[in-house]
Amino acid sequence: MHRKPTVIGWREHVALPELGLDRIDAKIDTGARTTALHASRIRIFERDGEPWVEFHPEHDRLDDARLCRLRLHDRRAITNTSGVPQDRVIIRTRLLIAGHRIRIEVSLADRADMTFPIIIGRSALRRARLLVDSGRSWLTTPAQGD
């Protein structure tokens, strides 16, 4: 039996617990394939023979941001909002959205001038079976349905 899709608004509260970010105001962006998180001071380093990345997600709309370190998943060209491909660092982490816990790819980008520190792309929406009501906001909480 298939579970009914969950309806979310164009803005929702999400969490990235592995990064210590428990409540993030997120823009749901069906035009973006990949989720993008604001990051500054991005530094790639090696730990136990594997590539890792260190970054700071500080943003006007993030109160609990701190220095983050995760294993680097990939580097690839991601097309930005202006249609220009940018080489971006990709991490894999757990996203909590509308009661769903899913492991997703997140590109690190300079979003300091953007209203939202994170956009949730359609790959994550598809994995969690989420439908977007573009006329509504803040319909869910990250842990809803636990």
C-alpha positions in Angstrom: 0.0 0.0 0.0 1.4 3.4 -1.0 1.5 6.2 1.5 -0.3 9.4 0.6 2.1 12.2 -0.3 2.5 14.9 2.3 1.5 18.5 1.3 4.0 21.2 2.2 4.1 24.9 1.5 6.6 27.0 -0.5 8.3 27.8 2.8 8.9 25.2 5.6 11.0 24.6 8.7 13.5 21.9 8.2 16.5 20.5 10.1 19.9 19.1 9.3 20.7 17.3 12.6 24.1 16.0 11.5 25.2 19.7 11.1 23.6 20.8 14.4 20.9 22.8 12.6 17.6 22.0 14.3 15.4 24.6 12.7 16.1 26.3 9.4 13.7 28.5 7.4 13.7 26.8 4.0 12.5 27.8 0.5 11.0 24.8 -1.4 12.3 25.2 -4.9 10.9 22.8 -7.5 13.0 24.6 -10.1 16.2 23.4 -8.5 17.3 19.8 -8.8 19.7 19.8 -5.9 19.3 21.2 -2.4 21.7 24.1 -1.7 22.8 25.3 1.7 24.6 28.6 2.5 28.3 28.0 3.3 31.2 30.3 3.8 34.9 29.7 4.6 34.7 26.3 2.7 37.9 24.4 3.2 38.7 20.9 1.9 41.1 18.8 3.9 42.1 15.1 4.4 41.2 13.0 7.4 42.2 9.3 7.5 43.0 9.3 3.8 39.6 10.6 2.8 38.5 14.1 1.6 36.5 16.1 4.1 35.0 19.6 4.0 34.8 22.2 6.7 32.4 25.2 6.3 30.4 27.7 8.2 26.6 28.0 7.4 26.2 31.4 9.2 23.3 33.3 7.7 21.0 36.1 8.9 18.2 33.6 9.4 20.2 30.9 11.2 20.7 31.4 14.9 22.5 28.1 15.8 25.0 28.0 13.0 28.4 26.7 13.9 31.5 25.3 12.1 30.6 22.1 10.3 32.8 19.2 9.2 31.6 16.3 7.0 33.1 13.8 4.5 33.1 15.3 1.0 30.8 13.4 -1.2 31.5 14.9 -4.6 32.4 18.0 -6.6 30.3 18.9 -9.6 29.0 21.7 -11.8 25.7 23.0 -10.5 23.8 25.6 -12.5 23.1 28.7 -10.3 20.0 30.9 -10.4 21.5 32.9 -13.2 22.0 29.8 -15.4 25.8 29.8 -14.9 27.4 26.5 -14.0 29.5 26.7 -10.8 31.9 24.1 -9.4 30.4 23.1 -6.0 31.2 20.9 -3.1 28.6 18.3 -2.4 27.9 16.6 0.9 25.5 13.9 1.9 23.5 14.5 5.1 20.2 13.7 6.8 17.3 16.1 6.2 14.2 16.2 8.4 11.2 17.7 6.6 7.5 17.2 7.4 8.1 14.1 9.5 10.4 12.5 6.9 14.1 11.6 7.5 15.9 11.3 4.3 19.6 11.2 3.3 20.2 13.8 0.5 22.9 15.5 -1.4 23.4 19.1 -0.6 25.6 21.6 -2.6 27.4 24.2 -0.6 26.9 27.7 -2.1 27.2 31.4 -1.1 23.6 32.3 -0.3 24.5 35.3 2.0 22.5 37.6 -0.2 19.5 35.3 -0.4 16.5 35.4 1.9 16.7 31.7 2.8 19.9 29.9 3.9 18.7 26.7 2.2 16.6 25.7 -0.8 15.1 22.2 -0.9 15.4 20.9 -4.4 13.1 18.4 -6.2 15.4 15.4 -5.7 14.7 15.6 -1.9 11.0 16.3 -2.5 10.7 13.2 -4.7 12.5 11.0 -2.1 10.1 12.1 0.6 7.0 12.0 -1.6 6.2 15.7 -0.9 3.7 17.8 -2.8 4.1 21.6 -2.8 1.1 23.9 -2.3 2.7 27.1 -3.8 0.0 29.3 -2.1 0.7 28.2 1.5 3.6 28.4 4.0 4.8 26.8 7.2 2.4 23.8 7.1 4.7 21.3 8.8 7.5 21.0 11.3 10.7 19.0 10.7 9.7 16.2 13.2 6.0 16.2 12.5 4.5 12.7 12.6 7.2 11.2 14.9 
